[in-house]
């Protein structure tokens, strides 16, 4: 396992959001974290990235404890977050957004503007367009591409299909399959199961800040009751 | 009132331009620091005054050396940048998470401290620095004379503006600074050590203030109180141009320089009125400044 999260408790001020979340991801594995709005998916990702400070629990990345490290340090260790709000630098062009995030790979050829444009061909024609003038789908591609420029070994994807047209979602899924083929591990948060089907092998379901179910995607798909109870449809 | 002749107007325009270039150096640093750190640095005028006093001290130190003025300008501006860096790292940094009023109080405290330190070190008298020999004397323009040094300042201002623009838009460091102004948390998530970036940006802003202070020494006398005078003017510039906007700082400085220069011709004793009228009009029409943006969040 490259990432092991154990008994994570995180609060924002006085409101406790996570009540002992545990999960793990293997090298190159795609794992889903499913659950409705407000169950703690985003907080789990923010805790892993160092943006929220857990009050208890441990996060081990490649065997090393990362609780207490700053986000930039965690990023440099090889974890990349793609936030739900996308957070494109609106006044910077597409190319500038990518360039700002560039960091040489520790081994191998690493991602370049050229390579991320191969993965997301739409970005090639938009390279001089300002981030603020992109469509939702284009922004989603740019925010993933931008995170890739830092050559992460693990991608934390927060609801990437949110607000996108079905055809764009299908396209995005194809692109995530290609990323999986590159050997990048992905922790994928979604409210619905559809985007995870065929992409991830295992899933955790979160409910009120706890993991209430874990299993393979096939088991989950077969169990309609769990889907009805804990997921958005 | 008799209409002054054209050559006189040209000279007046050029002295307005000279004033504008100094205002630009101060206001651009103030604007840069606000744009990235979101801190309104009251002590920016004090850094400018420190630049002037340090330049005076260095010119006296190198009394006999050739090119002492240029050495002093370089040394003073770098000295102010270092002081700025130390202040940001050791003190200002602790206040980022707090409400803006703490930062205002802190930078205002700095104004008082720097002002007293300057009085201790250099006294309360009027000090002056002579122009570097190479830029001494005047040139004649349309039967009028205009100091050569001021022409140098008028050329240097746009040169620094261009350099500034080039760094911000054509280098990776500049792109990272612009990204930090938009979303510092996201930039950290992408692996940029934003704390160090903040120190660097504060030092660049302080350097610009120190440079302005050092370069102004041959033009004005160095006195206690020049810090407050210049910070008021710099605030007017950024209110007109838009706080956080680079071109706004340039536009605001050009506008204020001309209003000060020509206002004095029309109403010699109340020339400041025009400055405040200009500011009031901008505030009513565009509260965020001519080239600024409404503040987010």
Interface residues (C-beta under 8 A of the other chain):
Chain A: X49 X51 X70 X71 X72 X75 X76 X80 X81 X83 X87 X89 X90 X91 X92 X96 X97 X99 X100 X101 X102 X103 X146 X147 X149 X150
Chain B: X172 X175 X176 X178 X179 X182 X183 X185 X186 X187 X188 X189 X190 X191 X192 X193 X194
